[in-house]
Amino acid sequence: MTAQVAALLERAAGIQGERELADLRREADEAVEFAVRAEDFRERAMGYRAIGVLEYKEKTELIRRGLEDESPACRGAALMSLEVLSRDRPGDVNGARASLHRLADSDPNMTVRRLAVICLKNGSAGNRDTSLLLDHISDAAEDPELAAAAKRVIDALKQRAHEDRERKRERERNR
């Protein structure tokens, strides 16, 4: 099954149109579902990664399961997919916020922690708990890359919150 999912991911790299991608999603659906339930962590990781590559917006529940996987490779692959899928859908990050906070704050794998921090940038900009966590990580993280990622996400969230306030003011002025 790993070879089948790998071949699907390779095909996805060459797709340019939404229709082609939708056709590939239909073709890959069963293989991806099977992969994320596999015993072998490599198959699960590939399945979680395929969710993002193939833009399976309806499979966010599988991604949430991936965030809880025992394997850091699977958690990382699920985080990469969540980041892709949530770029224009903050609700996906908001729905997984508790898991993202836990992963960003205390996952034993630093790469997983950085990926969780990066995912948080796609959530709603005004979440106080996220801001406090990212401030703490940017100040106290023993890993300089993790601290830098937290700082970049804080800055991006502050910028987006500012832009949201400006848009709201503009709408109120136009009434």
N, C-alpha and C positions, 0 to 999 in steps of 0.2 A: 504494500500500500504506500510505503514511503516513496518508492519510485514513481508511482502514479501522481502523488501530490507534488513531487519535485517537477515532474513534466508539466503539470498544470501551472505551476508557478513560473516556469520558464516560458510557457506560452503566454501567460498574462503580461510578461515584460514587453512583448511585442504588440500588444493590443492598444489601439488608439481610440476606438469608438465605444460609446456606452453600450450600444447594442451588442457588439462582440463580447464585451465584458459580461453583460447579462447572460448571454448564451453560455459562456465559459462557467459562470457561477452555477447555472442549472446543471451543467455537465459535472461539475466538481462537488456538488452539494454532498452527496453520499460519501465520497472519499474524504472530504474535510471532516465531516461528522465522525467517521470511523477513526481518522487520525487522532483527533483530540481525546479519544477514549482509549487509545492504545496503551499497552503496558510499557513500551519503550519510550523514554522521555524524548528521544530524538524525533520520533513520529509525532508525538503530542506537540512538540515545539514547532514542527513544520506545519501542523494543522492550525495552530494558533496564529502563526505568521501568515498563513494563507487567508485567514479571515480578513486581515487588513489589506493584503495585496489585491484580493478579489473584491474588496469593498463590500463585504457582507454586512450591511447595516443591521440586518435582522438577527445577527448572531452575537449580539453584545452579551447575552447571558452566558454563552460559552466563554467569552473573554473573561467575564467575572470569575468563572470557574478556574480559568488559567491563572488568574492573579493569586489564587490559593494553592496552586500546584506545588508539590514538594521540590520540583526541579527549578533551579534558578534560570535555566535555559527556557523553560516553559513560561515562567513568570515574565521573563524578558520579552519573549515573543508575543505574549498576550499584551504586554504594555506597548510594544511597538504598534500592534494592530489597533489598540485603543487610541493611541495618539493619532493615527491616520484617520480613523473613523470619526473622531471627535473634533476635527478641525473646524467644521461648520455646524457641529451639534454639541453644545456644551452640556446638554442633559446627560450624555453618555459618561462624561467625567463626573458630573454632579452625582449621578447614580452610583458611582464606584468610589466616591470621595473617601469614605472611611477606609476602604482597602488601600487606596493610594496613599493616604496619610500614614497608615501603618507601614507600608512598604518603604516609603520615603524616609521615615523616621528610624526604622529598626531592622530592615531586612539585612541578613548577614552578608549579602552580596552587594558590593558597591555599585556595580553596573545596574542592577535592579533598582537600587535606591535612586540613581541618577535618572533612569528611565521613568520612574514614578514621579519624580519632580518635574520632568519635562512634560508629562501628561497633564499635570495640574494647570499648566498654562492655558489649556483649552477649556477649562471649566469657567463657571461664572466668576466675574472679576471681583465681586464684593464679599467673598466669603472670609470672615474674620479668622476662623480656625486655620484656614489654609495660609493666610498671611502670617499669622503667629508662628506656625510650623516652619514656613519658609524662612522667616527672619531668624528663627532659632538655628536652622540648618546652615544658613549663610554665615552665621557668627561662630557656631560651635563645631561644625563638621571637621573631622580629622582628615578628610579627603579634600584636597583643594579643588578638584574637579566637581565634586558634589556641592561644595560651597559656592563655586562660581555658577553652576547651573541654577541653584536656588536663587542667587542674586539676579540672574537674567530673567527668571520666571517672575520674581517679584516686580522687577521693572516693567515687564510686559503686561502684567496684570494691573499695575498702577496706571500705565498708559491707556489700557483699554477701559478701565474704570473712569478715567478722565474723559475719554472720548464718548463714553456712554452718557456721562453727565452733560457734556456739551450738546449732544444730540437731543437729550431730553429738554434742555433749556431752549434749544432752537424750535422744537415742536411746540413748546408752551408759548413762545413768542409768536408763532405763526397761527395760533388759534384765534 
